[in-house]
Amino acid sequence: MGKKQHSKDRMFITKTEWATEWGGAKSKENRTPFKRLPFYCCALTFTPFELPVCTKDGSVFDIMNIIPYIRKYGKNPVTGAPLKQDDLFPLTFNKNSEGEYHCPVLNKVFTEYTHIVAVKTTGNVFCYEAIKELNMKTKNWKELLTDEPFTREDIITIQNPNALDSKVTLDFDHVRNSLKVDDEELQKMSSDATYNINVTGDIKQMLAELGSEKARQTALLGGGGSKAQNERAAALAAILAARSDIKEDSKSDANGESRTQPAFSIVDAASASVHGRSAAAAKAASSDKTAARIVVHMAGEREPVNAKLVKSRYTTGAASRSFTSTSYDPVTKNEFEYVKVEKNPKRKGYVQLHTTHGDLNIELHCDITPRTCENFITLCERDYYNGVVFHRNIRNFMIQGGDPTGTGRGGESIWGKPFKDELNSKLLHSGRGVVSMANSGPHTNGSQFFILYKSANHLNFKHTVFGGVVGGLTTLSAMEKVPVDDNDRPLEEIKIISVTLFVNPYMEPDEEEEKGKVEKTTEDEDNEKVGSWYSNPGTGTAESGAMGVGGVGKYLKASNSQTESAAVDTSLTAISVTKKRKTIAGEFKDFSAW
């Protein structure tokens, strides 16, 4: 006081002074150099507990971890004091709608700064504020949830944010003395890699065959089913053979003249040998063709079985060809060319499988997967599935069939070769009764199919879903209950007796074509009327006069009366006049009128 403006004799403490010298400053020695154990973690394993139990000192453990420790060491893992199983009491932590631990009375979410206590007699966990305000101050020594009596000694502190020295993990007895429990499961997992892993079927067989010659051969051929492995093995053999041929061709011949390198690659030659073509015909860039795509090429493009002839936008070219060449017969009419194309149906297909255990009504998605449904319906029409058994049945998964050999390795499509997948995000392996194609890899569909017992989302975009069971779920349940052997083959034969085809969208007449025919007929009739009016005015005059209607027709009648004889009756004139012959657009004359 009394000093000038720039003096340091202030009547307040600055922020820097408060943080470094006065109340805000904290001694580094008093700071906790560690992070305390969270209240929701086991004090023995330091992981979140599932079945919490507590001791008198407030140490929380998971009952699955503390029991083996007490049996082996007989003491508290935190304090090192003697401990028995009877000294433990269970805790009940309450959670809110969001899954967070909270106080059931004040609905206060527990954090690392919350004072948490538990009542020993009931095991219920509360925040300290609730016990203090509702029990201690009012001297109401009854539990807030169960109304059971308790004493002050029954209040156990689980977490106290004001006690910095509590829950120090480095001071725990089992940490300082390195006391551990030899877990039998950990020992088994270290000795056996498949322990505690739910492996069945193919995975179990794969783990058993690891390191064997068969596994090495499978890895060499790229995995997958036996059909895919055989195809890749044939492709690999063709590649090796083509490589040896190219090496021999590249060597000098007997005259010492070296031959030029062929323009096609090794993969081209391999693809050519697989497809039965010459290497020159399979010429392509090496980046466009690889050995891995040979199997996809073998699927190829297939000819539609139920194709339809559709008029294209181009003509046959017969008129121009005959006009410019004397070796062709003269053609004076241009006609549109008809090509064979596949027109996808717009309706669903329906079939019924008659099996030994009942009937299955299946709806086919012909509008979404036309290729797959065409294959299935055509096989049903050919009685291909009659007498075929379901060779694989896995409960809670699926049942597979469609192989005439009954081994799971046979069957072929209507085109005699595998066809490509038709994957669609609208059709997923979701729900019971989904019908999907079985394959041994991408684009290897044949005749085998399977029906799901439950959802199998791991098969999405790997197998083509083409239908679903819409009737006969009781039959499907009976098929699921059939016992099987170790290879998932039904012990009781499940056979397709016959197939009834109800709706085949591929054989129904095209609605667009029928509609086009009707429109064309109507248009022809209209053209005839218009042609008779403009080409022969007398016809229109006679018709209008015969009808006795005035208007424009009377002037036409007056004009015709000046040129024709008055004795001629208009009705006779109408009969005698013939209709003009319909002219065809695009027709060339033969110059006979010259």
SULZI-V479758 format. One line per field, one symbol per residue. phi: phi as a letter, one per 40 degrees, with the letter a starting at -180 (. if undefined). psi: psi as a letter, one per 20 degrees, with the letter a starting at -180 (. if undefined). A space follows every 10 residues. Layout:
phi = ???
psi = ???
//
This chain:
phi = .gcccccccc cabccccccb bbdccbcccc cccabccccc bcccbgbdcb bcbbbccgcb bcccbccccc ccbgaccccg cdabccccbc bbccbcccgb caccccfccc bcbccbbbcc cbgcbbcccc cccbbcccfc cbccbbgcca bccccbccab ccccccgccc cccccccfcb bccccccccc cbcccgbcba gccccccccc gccccccccc cgggcccccc cccccccccc cccccccccc cccccgcccc cccbcccccc cccccgbccc cccaccccbb cccccccccg cbcccccbcb cccbccgccc cccbbccbcc bbbcbccbbc bcbccbbcbb bbccbcbhbb cbcbcccbbc cccccccccc ccfcccgccc caabcgbabb agbccgbgbb gacccgacbc cbcaccbbcb hcgcbbccab icgbcbbcaa bccacbcccc gbbccbaacb agcccccccc cccbcccgcc cbcbbccabb ccbbccbccc cccccccccc cccccccccc cccccbcccc cccccccgbc hccccccccc cccbcccccc cccccccccc cccbcgcccc gccc
psi = qiragjrjmq jrprhghhhh hbhippphhi qokrpqpqhj qpigikqprg nqqqrhjjpp rphihhghgh hghkrphghj qpprhiiqqq qopqqahjjq prpigikppp aijpoprqph hhjqprqhhg hghigghikn lpphgikqqr rhiiopohpo iinhiqkohi iqghghjlpq pophhhghhh hohjqkpnpq chgghghhjp irhhhghghh jjaarhghhh ghgghghhgg ghghghghhi rqahijppqq pqiqrghghg hghhikrqhh hjprqhhhpr hhjhhhhhga pqppglrqpp priqrhjhgh ghhipiiqqp pjppqqppqo roopqjrqqp rpporijaqo ppppmhigmh gghgggghhh hjkhipjpqo ipooqjfrpq ajohhjijia qrriijrqrq qnppihormo rpjpprpqrk rplkqdiqrq pqhrqmiiip jhqopjaqoi pkhhghhhhh ipqrahjkpp hppoqogrpp ogpnihiqqp hhgghhgghh gghgghhggh hhghhnhhgh ggghhhikpa chhhhhhhgh hhhrqhipqh hhhhhhpqqp ppqpqjpqrj khi.
//
